[in-house]
Amino acid sequence: MAKLKLDLHNIFNKGDLIQRELEQIIDEAIERKIKTVEIIPGKGSGQLKKKVIRFLEQKHIKNKYHRIDKDSKNHGRLFVYFKF
């Protein structure tokens, strides 16, 4: 099963770049009809994960995907699922 993966470790302190990368991977998943996107904000303080969730919960973004899951075994990872 194809999935896309976005690791935010290298850009954790670049807010505008993070948003751009998130938008690009969501759009790519839709364009390529890929049902799962894995986003890795990392464990750290949890601030980056909160930022990613806030981004995903914006109405115009939320309309694009089906649901989000937090990885129960690794709290530094999120999955975004799409329905096509």
Secondary structure as GFF3:
##gff-version 3
##sequence-region A 1 84
A	DSSP	beta_strand	3	7	.	.	.	ID=ss1
A	DSSP	three_ten_helix	9	11	.	.	.	ID=ss2
A	DSSP	alpha_helix	15	32	.	.	.	ID=ss3
A	DSSP	beta_strand	36	40	.	.	.	ID=ss4
A	DSSP	alpha_helix	47	56	.	.	.	ID=ss5
A	DSSP	alpha_helix	59	62	.	.	.	ID=ss6
A	DSSP	beta_strand	67	70	.	.	.	ID=ss7
A	DSSP	beta_strand	78	81	.	.	.	ID=ss8
###
